[in-house]
Amino acid sequence: MKTMHWQPSPVLRWIALLLLCAAYLQGGFNKAMDFGSAVAEMNHFGVSPAAPMAAAVIVLELGASALILTGFYRWLGAVALAAFTLFATFVALRFWQMPVGQERFMAANSFFEHLGLVGGFLLVAWHDLQGRKND
């Protein structure tokens, strides 16, 4: 028995990838346009040296998103954003250290939403590598 697989249109697939990368494109552009605030964000989370790390985050967010959207080493861009997101989530959203209340509730929700993004990027990487193996 032959199994049928649905394939989304290339445009729909690209839009889905754009939506997955949207927060990183917006974040990278905002940090690039207001570098002082990007450095302040690094300082807020105790990341140092703040200025070089802010610059690295800008390059990572925009560069990895570009890899994903162009398909050039898509798997690498997806793994990079998955690793970055996982690291940043544990740095910025330590809800378990917060007192019970609205702030903790919101941080916990955001923490698990970010884990969902990590999973999505890992699926993109896996799918891209599977496609390369079948070429």
N, CA, C and O atoms as a DFTB+ gen file, in Angstrom:
540 C
 N C O
     1  1       0.835      -1.171       0.000
     2  2       0.000       0.000       0.000
     3  2       0.887       1.243       0.000
     4  3       1.801       1.369       0.815
     5  1       0.610       2.135      -0.903
     6  2       1.416       3.346      -1.045
     7  2       0.902       4.429      -0.092
     8  3      -0.299       4.689      -0.023
     9  1       1.826       5.054       0.640
    10  2       1.484       6.128       1.562
    11  2       1.596       7.456       0.838
    12  3       2.578       7.719       0.143
    13  1       0.586       8.285       1.005
    14  2       0.613       9.614       0.389
    15  2       1.076      10.624       1.429
    16  3       0.671      10.571       2.591
    17  1       1.919      11.535       1.000
    18  2       2.416      12.585       1.883
    19  2       1.994      13.929       1.323
    20  3       2.201      14.215       0.144
    21  1       1.397      14.757       2.182
    22  2       1.021      16.102       1.777
    23  2       2.248      16.976       1.793
    24  3       3.017      16.947       2.753
    25  1       2.442      17.740       0.763
    26  2       3.552      18.684       0.680
    27  2       2.980      20.099       0.580
    28  3       2.233      20.393      -0.353
    29  1       3.317      20.973       1.520
    30  2       2.823      22.347       1.423
    31  2       3.464      23.053       0.231
    32  3       4.542      22.670      -0.225
    33  1       2.798      24.072      -0.257
    34  2       3.371      24.842      -1.357
    35  2       4.650      25.510      -0.865
    36  3       4.787      25.784       0.327
    37  1       5.574      25.769      -1.763
    38  2       6.816      26.446      -1.348
    39  2       6.554      27.794      -0.683
    40  3       7.284      28.172       0.234
    41  1       5.549      28.518      -1.113
    42  2       5.238      29.822      -0.518
    43  2       4.736      29.632       0.908
    44  3       5.172      30.342       1.814
    45  1       3.833      28.693       1.118
    46  2       3.319      28.429       2.457
    47  2       4.438      27.959       3.386
    48  3       4.484      28.359       4.549
    49  1       5.326      27.125       2.890
    50  2       6.464      26.651       3.684
    51  2       7.359      27.818       4.091
    52  3       7.786      27.905       5.242
    53  1       7.642      28.718       3.142
    54  2       8.499      29.863       3.435
    55  2       7.837      30.789       4.443
    56  3       8.508      31.312       5.332
    57  1       6.529      30.999       4.318
    58  2       5.810      31.843       5.284
    59  2       5.878      31.224       6.676
    60  3       6.068      31.936       7.662
    61  1       5.725      29.902       6.764
    62  2       5.834      29.225       8.063
    63  2       7.222      29.432       8.661
    64  3       7.345      29.682       9.860
    65  1       8.270      29.330       7.840
    66  2       9.630      29.562       8.327
    67  2       9.818      31.020       8.743
    68  3      10.484      31.299       9.740
    69  1       9.236      31.951       7.986
    70  2       9.312      33.370       8.337
    71  2       8.647      33.618       9.693
    72  3       9.179      34.357      10.520
    73  1       7.499      33.008       9.916
    74  2       6.816      33.172      11.199
    75  2       7.654      32.608      12.342
    76  3       7.702      33.193      13.424
    77  1       8.309      31.480      12.109
    78  2       9.163      30.885      13.138
    79  2      10.342      31.809      13.467
    80  3      10.783      31.877      14.614
    81  1      10.840      32.507      12.466
    82  2      12.000      33.400      12.650
    83  2      11.613      34.830      13.018
    84  3      12.491      35.644      13.304
    85  1      10.336      35.150      13.017
    86  2       9.892      36.540      13.160
    87  2      10.459      37.228      14.398
    88  3      10.933      38.361      14.307
    89  1      10.421      36.564      15.551
    90  2      10.910      37.194      16.783
    91  2      12.414      37.466      16.702
    92  3      12.893      38.445      17.274
    93  1      13.153      36.625      16.008
    94  2      14.602      36.781      15.905
    95  2      14.953      37.881      14.902
    96  3      15.911      38.625      15.112
    97  1      14.191      37.989      13.824
    98  2      14.393      39.086      12.876
    99  2      14.070      40.416      13.540
   100  3      14.841      41.370      13.434
   101  1      12.929      40.483      14.224
   102  2      12.533      41.709      14.919
   103  2      13.547      42.049      15.999
   104  3      13.959      43.203      16.119
   105  1      13.951      41.066      16.783
   106  2      14.925      41.299      17.853
   107  2      16.269      41.753      17.318
   108  3      16.872      42.683      17.853
   109  1      16.741      41.104      16.267
   110  2      18.025      41.480      15.677
   111  2      18.009      42.880      15.100
   112  3      18.944      43.654      15.306
   113  1      16.935      43.213      14.369
   114  2      16.828      44.558      13.802
   115  2      16.716      45.610      14.906
   116  3      17.377      46.646      14.843
   117  1      15.889      45.352      15.908
   118  2      15.750      46.321      17.003
   119  2      17.063      46.524      17.742
   120  3      17.427      47.656      18.061
   121  1      17.775      45.443      18.016
   122  2      19.069      45.562      18.700
   123  2      20.065      46.333      17.842
   124  3      20.834      47.142      18.361
   125  1      20.057      46.090      16.545
   126  2      20.982      46.790      15.642
   127  2      20.658      48.284      15.561
   128  3      21.562      49.115      15.475
   129  1      19.374      48.619      15.587
   130  2      18.969      50.017      15.481
   131  2      19.132      50.778      16.796
   132  3      19.240      52.004      16.798
   133  1      19.148      50.051      17.908
   134  2      19.310      50.683      19.226
   135  2      20.313      49.850      20.018
   136  3      19.963      49.147      20.966
   137  1      21.570      49.954      19.597
   138  2      22.615      49.121      20.181
   139  2      22.794      49.378      21.669
   140  3      23.114      48.457      22.421
   141  1      22.595      50.598      22.095
   142  2      22.710      50.916      23.520
   143  2      21.736      50.112      24.362
   144  3      22.091      49.622      25.434
   145  1      20.522      49.978      23.882
   146  2      19.534      49.161      24.604
   147  2      19.907      47.683      24.564
   148  3      19.651      46.953      25.521
   149  1      20.507      47.238      23.466
   150  2      20.951      45.845      23.375
   151  2      22.039      45.570      24.416
   152  3      22.047      44.520      25.058
   153  1      22.944      46.515      24.571
   154  2      24.005      46.371      25.590
   155  2      23.387      46.404      26.982
   156  3      23.782      45.627      27.852
   157  1      22.420      47.295      27.204
   158  2      21.742      47.363      28.508
   159  2      21.029      46.051      28.822
   160  3      21.001      45.616      29.973
   161  1      20.457      45.427      27.803
   162  2      19.795      44.126      28.003
   163  2      20.807      43.071      28.449
   164  3      20.529      42.284      29.354
   165  1      21.964      43.057      27.822
   166  2      23.016      42.112      28.221
   167  2      23.425      42.350      29.669
   168  3      23.563      41.407      30.448
   169  1      23.617      43.611      30.019
   170  2      23.970      43.947      31.402
   171  2      22.882      43.524      32.372
   172  3      23.177      43.015      33.453
   173  1      21.636      43.730      31.997
   174  2      20.501      43.354      32.853
   175  2      20.536      41.863      33.192
   176  3      20.234      41.469      34.319
   177  1      20.905      41.046      32.218
   178  2      20.929      39.599      32.438
   179  2      22.295      39.085      32.883
   180  3      22.495      37.875      32.986
   181  1      23.235      39.989      33.148
   182  2      24.537      39.595      33.654
   183  2      25.444      38.952      32.619
   184  3      26.342      38.187      32.968
   185  1      25.218      39.254      31.361
   186  2      26.033      38.707      30.272
   187  2      27.155      39.688      29.976
   188  3      26.910      40.869      29.727
   189  1      28.383      39.194      30.006
   190  2      29.514      40.082      29.731
   191  2      30.582      39.333      28.942
   192  3      30.681      38.109      29.022
   193  1      31.365      40.067      28.194
   194  2      31.327      41.507      27.988
   195  2      30.087      41.885      27.175
   196  3      29.809      41.285      26.137
   197  1      29.358      42.870      27.651
   198  2      28.026      43.182      27.139
   199  2      28.015      43.616      25.668
   200  3      27.216      43.102      24.885
   201  1      28.874      44.536      25.289
   202  2      28.837      45.050      23.908
   203  2      29.186      43.968      22.884
   204  3      28.445      43.803      21.915
   205  1      30.291      43.219      23.058
   206  2      30.569      42.158      22.087
   207  2      29.485      41.070      22.062
   208  3      29.186      40.518      21.003
   209  1      28.907      40.767      23.210
   210  2      27.852      39.754      23.241
   211  2      26.594      40.265      22.550
   212  3      25.914      39.501      21.865
   213  1      26.277      41.543      22.720
   214  2      25.120      42.118      22.025
   215  2      25.336      42.061      20.513
   216  3      24.421      41.719      19.764
   217  1      26.540      42.395      20.070
   218  2      26.852      42.319      18.640
   219  2      26.740      40.884      18.130
   220  3      26.218      40.647      17.041
   221  1      27.233      39.925      18.922
   222  2      27.154      38.516      18.523
   223  2      25.700      38.053      18.429
   224  3      25.346      37.294      17.526
   225  1      24.871      38.500      19.346
   226  2      23.453      38.123      19.317
   227  2      22.787      38.691      18.065
   228  3      21.989      38.005      17.427
   229  1      23.100      39.921      17.711
   230  2      22.540      40.528      16.498
   231  2      22.923      39.697      15.279
   232  3      22.068      39.355      14.462
   233  1      24.200      39.376      15.158
   234  2      24.675      38.589      14.024
   235  2      24.013      37.211      14.013
   236  3      23.610      36.719      12.959
   237  1      23.904      36.597      15.180
   238  2      23.290      35.274      15.269
   239  2      21.820      35.319      14.878
   240  3      21.375      34.521      14.053
   241  1      21.054      36.253      15.466
   242  2      19.617      36.308      15.182
   243  2      19.348      36.575      13.703
   244  3      18.507      35.911      13.096
   245  1      20.044      37.527      13.131
   246  2      19.808      37.866      11.733
   247  2      20.432      36.854      10.783
   248  3      19.823      36.475       9.782
   249  1      21.639      36.423      11.096
   250  2      22.334      35.479      10.213
   251  2      21.681      34.106      10.184
   252  3      21.488      33.538       9.109
   253  1      21.340      33.566      11.346
   254  2      20.703      32.244      11.382
   255  2      19.318      32.303      10.737
   256  3      18.914      31.365      10.050
   257  1      18.589      33.403      10.954
   258  2      17.290      33.553      10.288
   259  2      17.462      33.579       8.777
   260  3      16.675      32.970       8.053
   261  1      18.481      34.276       8.297
   262  2      18.741      34.330       6.853
   263  2      19.059      32.935       6.303
   264  3      18.602      32.580       5.216
   265  1      19.836      32.147       7.045
   266  2      20.121      30.779       6.594
   267  2      18.834      29.967       6.480
   268  3      18.631      29.243       5.505
   269  1      17.980      30.093       7.468
   270  2      16.723      29.349       7.460
   271  2      15.852      29.773       6.283
   272  3      15.310      28.928       5.571
   273  1      15.719      31.069       6.082
   274  2      14.813      31.566       5.053
   275  2      15.321      31.345       3.634
   276  3      14.525      31.180       2.711
   277  1      16.640      31.341       3.451
   278  2      17.190      31.118       2.111
   279  2      17.367      29.637       1.796
   280  3      17.461      29.252       0.630
   281  1      17.413      28.812       2.834
   282  2      17.637      27.379       2.620
   283  2      19.103      27.016       2.539
   284  3      19.440      25.837       2.431
   285  1      19.984      28.007       2.588
   286  2      21.427      27.751       2.555
   287  2      21.866      27.334       3.950
   288  3      21.857      28.146       4.875
   289  1      22.251      26.073       4.104
   290  2      22.584      25.517       5.423
   291  2      21.460      25.780       6.422
   292  3      21.695      26.189       7.559
   293  1      20.227      25.532       5.962
   294  2      19.051      25.755       6.817
   295  2      19.195      25.025       8.145
   296  3      18.859      25.570       9.197
   297  1      19.693      23.789       8.098
   298  2      19.822      22.996       9.321
   299  2      20.740      23.692      10.322
   300  3      20.481      23.658      11.525
   301  1      21.804      24.320       9.841
   302  2      22.753      24.983      10.723
   303  2      22.121      26.211      11.384
   304  3      22.295      26.432      12.582
   305  1      21.397      26.996      10.614
   306  2      20.695      28.156      11.172
   307  2      19.675      27.727      12.210
   308  3      19.536      28.369      13.251
   309  1      18.960      26.645      11.931
   310  2      17.944      26.159      12.865
   311  2      18.572      25.644      14.158
   312  3      18.062      25.916      15.245
   313  1      19.664      24.909      14.051
   314  2      20.348      24.408      15.256
   315  2      20.911      25.583      16.058
   316  3      20.859      25.580      17.288
   317  1      21.448      26.581      15.362
   318  2      22.000      27.752      16.061
   319  2      20.908      28.490      16.834
   320  3      21.115      28.867      17.987
   321  1      19.749      28.701      16.212
   322  2      18.674      29.396      16.923
   323  2      18.081      28.525      18.026
   324  3      17.646      29.048      19.052
   325  1      18.055      27.224      17.838
   326  2      17.578      26.326      18.903
   327  2      18.503      26.422      20.114
   328  3      18.031      26.560      21.243
   329  1      19.805      26.352      19.890
   330  2      20.771      26.413      20.995
   331  2      20.725      27.780      21.676
   332  3      20.724      27.868      22.903
   333  1      20.689      28.844      20.875
   334  2      20.610      30.196      21.426
   335  2      19.349      30.370      22.267
   336  3      19.402      30.906      23.374
   337  1      18.226      29.919      21.740
   338  2      16.956      30.071      22.445
   339  2      16.957      29.299      23.747
   340  3      16.475      29.796      24.765
   341  1      17.491      28.089      23.726
   342  2      17.556      27.283      24.946
   343  2      18.416      27.981      26.000
   344  3      18.020      28.082      27.161
   345  1      19.580      28.456      25.596
   346  2      20.470      29.162      26.516
   347  2      19.804      30.427      27.062
   348  3      19.787      30.651      28.272
   349  1      19.257      31.249      26.166
   350  2      18.643      32.517      26.579
   351  2      17.436      32.286      27.485
   352  3      17.174      33.076      28.392
   353  1      16.712      31.215      27.240
   354  2      15.542      30.900      28.061
   355  2      15.957      30.620      29.500
   356  3      15.313      31.080      30.442
   357  1      17.040      29.861      29.660
   358  2      17.506      29.551      31.018
   359  2      18.176      30.755      31.694
   360  3      18.246      30.815      32.921
   361  1      18.661      31.699      30.907
   362  2      19.249      32.914      31.480
   363  2      18.158      33.913      31.874
   364  3      18.212      34.498      32.956
   365  1      17.178      34.105      31.007
   366  2      16.226      35.201      31.190
   367  2      14.914      34.815      31.861
   368  3      14.217      35.689      32.376
   369  1      14.560      33.552      31.872
   370  2      13.223      33.165      32.345
   371  2      13.280      32.137      33.473
   372  3      12.624      31.098      33.407
   373  1      14.058      32.428      34.495
   374  2      14.210      31.509      35.628
   375  2      13.022      31.648      36.582
   376  3      13.157      32.130      37.707
   377  1      11.871      31.217      36.105
   378  2      10.627      31.385      36.866
   379  2      10.669      30.675      38.209
   380  3      10.008      31.099      39.157
   381  1      11.442      29.598      38.299
   382  2      11.514      28.818      39.544
   383  2      12.184      29.597      40.676
   384  3      12.079      29.217      41.842
   385  1      12.866      30.679      40.334
   386  2      13.497      31.516      41.353
   387  2      12.619      32.700      41.772
   388  3      13.007      33.482      42.640
   389  1      11.458      32.831      41.166
   390  2      10.574      33.971      41.441
   391  2       9.534      33.590      42.490
   392  3       9.157      32.426      42.618
   393  1       9.083      34.590      43.235
   394  2       7.993      34.308      44.179
   395  2       6.706      34.003      43.405
   396  3       6.506      34.476      42.286
   397  1       5.848      33.204      44.028
   398  2       4.566      32.871      43.409
   399  2       3.786      34.153      43.152
   400  3       3.705      35.033      44.010
   401  1       3.217      34.240      41.960
   402  2       2.445      35.424      41.598
   403  2       2.396      35.600      40.097
   404  3       2.830      34.726      39.346
   405  1       1.867      36.732      39.661
   406  2       1.659      36.999      38.234
   407  2       2.959      36.988      37.441
   408  3       3.003      36.428      36.346
   409  1       4.017      37.593      37.969
   410  2       5.292      37.637      37.240
   411  2       5.843      36.231      37.020
   412  3       6.323      35.913      35.931
   413  1       5.775      35.394      38.047
   414  2       6.241      34.009      37.916
   415  2       5.378      33.251      36.905
   416  3       5.897      32.502      36.077
   417  1       4.075      33.447      36.975
   418  2       3.145      32.798      36.054
   419  2       3.491      33.146      34.607
   420  3       3.559      32.265      33.750
   421  1       3.710      34.437      34.341
   422  2       4.032      34.886      32.989
   423  2       5.400      34.374      32.533
   424  3       5.560      33.987      31.375
   425  1       6.378      34.368      33.427
   426  2       7.712      33.866      33.082
   427  2       7.661      32.368      32.786
   428  3       8.322      31.902      31.858
   429  1       6.888      31.613      33.558
   430  2       6.762      30.170      33.316
   431  2       6.119      29.914      31.956
   432  3       6.574      29.052      31.204
   433  1       5.061      30.662      31.640
   434  2       4.431      30.503      30.324
   435  2       5.424      30.795      29.205
   436  3       5.519      30.039      28.238
   437  1       6.154      31.881      29.338
   438  2       7.132      32.260      28.321
   439  2       8.254      31.227      28.217
   440  3       8.720      30.918      27.120
   441  1       8.687      30.696      29.366
   442  2       9.728      29.669      29.382
   443  2       9.317      28.485      28.511
   444  3      10.088      28.032      27.666
   445  1       8.108      27.992      28.718
   446  2       7.666      26.815      27.976
   447  2       7.329      27.132      26.524
   448  3       7.465      26.267      25.658
   449  1       6.896      28.348      26.248
   450  2       6.719      28.756      24.854
   451  2       8.062      28.756      24.125
   452  3       8.146      28.348      22.967
   453  1       9.101      29.211      24.804
   454  2      10.436      29.207      24.201
   455  2      10.931      27.783      23.966
   456  3      11.602      27.518      22.968
   457  1      10.608      26.874      24.868
   458  2      10.965      25.471      24.625
   459  2      10.264      24.952      23.369
   460  3      10.825      24.140      22.633
   461  1       9.045      25.419      23.127
   462  2       8.345      25.067      21.894
   463  2       9.076      25.574      20.668
   464  3       9.147      24.875      19.657
   465  1       9.628      26.793      20.741
   466  2      10.438      27.312      19.635
   467  2      11.673      26.448      19.405
   468  3      12.038      26.165      18.264
   469  1      12.311      26.034      20.489
   470  2      13.477      25.149      20.362
   471  2      13.076      23.885      19.603
   472  3      13.772      23.460      18.681
   473  1      11.957      23.293      19.995
   474  2      11.481      22.097      19.307
   475  2      11.189      22.354      17.841
   476  3      11.507      21.526      16.987
   477  1      10.586      23.495      17.545
   478  2      10.306      23.832      16.153
   479  2      11.571      23.965      15.325
   480  3      11.627      23.482      14.195
   481  1      12.584      24.613      15.876
   482  2      13.850      24.749      15.145
   483  2      14.539      23.397      14.967
   484  3      15.139      23.140      13.923
   485  1      14.458      22.542      15.966
   486  2      15.051      21.210      15.820
   487  2      14.329      20.406      14.742
   488  3      14.966      19.655      14.002
   489  1      13.017      20.553      14.646
   490  2      12.270      19.887      13.570
   491  2      12.677      20.426      12.199
   492  3      12.802      19.658      11.245
   493  1      12.885      21.737      12.093
   494  2      13.344      22.319      10.829
   495  2      14.702      21.729      10.453
   496  3      14.913      21.348       9.302
   497  1      15.617      21.652      11.409
   498  2      16.945      21.086      11.138
   499  2      16.830      19.629      10.710
   500  3      17.444      19.215       9.727
   501  1      16.051      18.862      11.440
   502  2      15.877      17.439      11.132
   503  2      15.301      17.261       9.738
   504  3      15.786      16.441       8.958
   505  1      14.262      18.034       9.427
   506  2      13.625      17.937       8.113
   507  2      14.606      18.310       7.003
   508  3      14.649      17.652       5.964
   509  1      15.387      19.355       7.219
   510  2      16.360      19.780       6.209
   511  2      17.426      18.714       5.993
   512  3      17.795      18.424       4.855
   513  1      17.917      18.136       7.072
   514  2      18.937      17.086       6.935
   515  2      18.358      15.833       6.289
   516  3      19.046      15.176       5.507
   517  1      17.120      15.490       6.593
   518  2      16.456      14.336       5.959
   519  2      16.331      14.585       4.452
   520  3      16.558      13.681       3.648
   521  1      15.972      15.803       4.081
   522  2      15.846      16.143       2.667
   523  2      17.167      16.062       1.945
   524  3      17.210      15.651       0.785
   525  1      18.249      16.443       2.599
   526  2      19.572      16.371       1.984
   527  2      20.006      14.929       1.791
   528  3      20.674      14.600       0.810
   529  1      19.624      14.063       2.735
   530  2      19.984      12.648       2.645
   531  2      19.267      11.985       1.464
   532  3      19.797      11.060       0.848
   533  1      18.046      12.473       1.153
   534  2      17.249      11.889       0.081
   535  2      17.579      12.450      -1.287
   536  3      17.092      11.948      -2.299
   537  1      18.416      13.504      -1.327
   538  2      18.786      14.111      -2.627
   539  2      19.771      13.265      -3.386
   540  3      20.179      13.631      -4.488
